[in-house]
């Protein structure tokens, strides 16, 4: 029975590879992320030189952490976040993929723990000045206002990117943008699902409402993943097998969802992080649809993905505040601070992503 099922799935190509490149030989595993990917590809008894590569990982990791978080070397930060991306993918890829056998392996958990701890220690001091004061934390309504204010703050680069979408972006610019957006679009439902692991019924209800929208109200063709995929096809864009990012910043923004989602101690940070796109995405999606309409007379048909978000976001933003942020912070103010930390981390990630886009667009 099991063999028959496996044969059927292999025959119909249901068993897929993870969404990252795997070196085919140990000589191709040069960087930290390449070595981790190689070690994930099969059981270590079957991999040439796996023991030797495992022994070098401690040195590789220490070198990357020092270069990335002390020296702030962009290439080292890229290696760090590519590695974290791969580690999170282990828990998200097809269950029959060979990489899944390593999900709870000590060697992988050790790397993940060191990377996440160093990353959080690096980031937290950079957002402390943005966090609300104790008076705000102790008044949940004020905390909701803080979330709104933070979500609506825009840097000069943020404004430049939105204006570029509206008035200047070409078809090729939009194709680059959509290929860059693809990894998170395909995984956002999973990020929401990880936030469901809590006992509060009002929180479950609101997140379920978001998930119901993500899955198209139970209509498969209207799921956000299918809407996004059809939009790519309508715009003659091949969905990328792997992230196209050549910069650490988009990796970090993506990883933040799963660093928070896979760590129980960061649960409230996850809720705060997820709140922010519900509050700031409306402005961005208006800019994107304006630009698409400038280029495509039938944009509303080709790009239904963005238009469906415009219909939902205002309601989601206010409900996320009233049904998640407000009730939790009323019961437990210290959880309110954790949610604020998550929100501040998300805003920092959003601004870095816009900096990445501005660089790619030549702004």
Secondary structure, DSSP 8 states (H G I E B T S, - for coil): -HHHHHHHHHHTT-S---SS---SSGGG--SHHHHHHHHHSS-GGGSTTHHHHHHHHHHHHHHHHIIIIIS--HHHHHHHHHHHHHHHHHTTS-TTSGGGGGTT-HHHHHHHHHHHHHHHHHHHHHHGGGS--HHHHTSHHHHHHHHHHHHH---HHHHHHHHHHHHT--HHHHHHHHHHHHHHHHHHHHHHHHTT-SS-HHHHHHHHHHHHHHTGGG-GGGSHHHHHHHHHHHTT----SS----SHHHHHHHHHHHHHHT-GGGHHHHHHHHHHHHHHHHHHHHHHHHHHHHH-TTHHHHTHHHHHHHHHHHHHHHHHIIIIIHHHHHH-HHHHHHHHHHHHHHHHHHHHHHHHHHHHHT-
